[in-house]
Amino acid sequence: MINYEMALYEIEMYKKAHESLSENLTHANKMAQQYKTERDTLIDDLSWYKAKVSRLEDGIKTLERKNANARTLNWELKGYADMYKEDSDKYKSLLSEISQHIGNKPSSSTYKYFRAKLDGIGIKEGE
């Protein structure tokens, strides 16, 4: 009988081990499915982020081109501004000289007419 009892005991031990292994396997399968789901989500997120980075890089290239164009335009306009500043200084000097000549007769209508024009462009008497 000892062999029979020992066999029953061993069978019971194998059943418990089998149940434990089955529970562990079930748990491992659930964890594997969870990891797979998380992996798939991360892969989807990665695709979205790659597309976003690509759009941002395209936007940066567009902004860099616009910036380069703006810098070129700024440089060209600065050249024109310098050129027109010189012309403006010459005209202002000439107008100042005219102002001094017509300033000799403040009562004349010519004086009043040109004085008003000169005052309008910012050349005050005596400049």
Secondary structure, DSSP 8 states (H G I E B T S, - for coil): -HHHHHHHHHHHHHHHHHHHHHHHHHHHHHHHHHHHHHHHHHHHHHHHHHHHHHHHHHHHHHHHHHHHHHHHHHHHHHHHHHHHHHHHHHHHHHHHHHHHHHTT-TTSHHHHHHHHHHHHTT--TT-
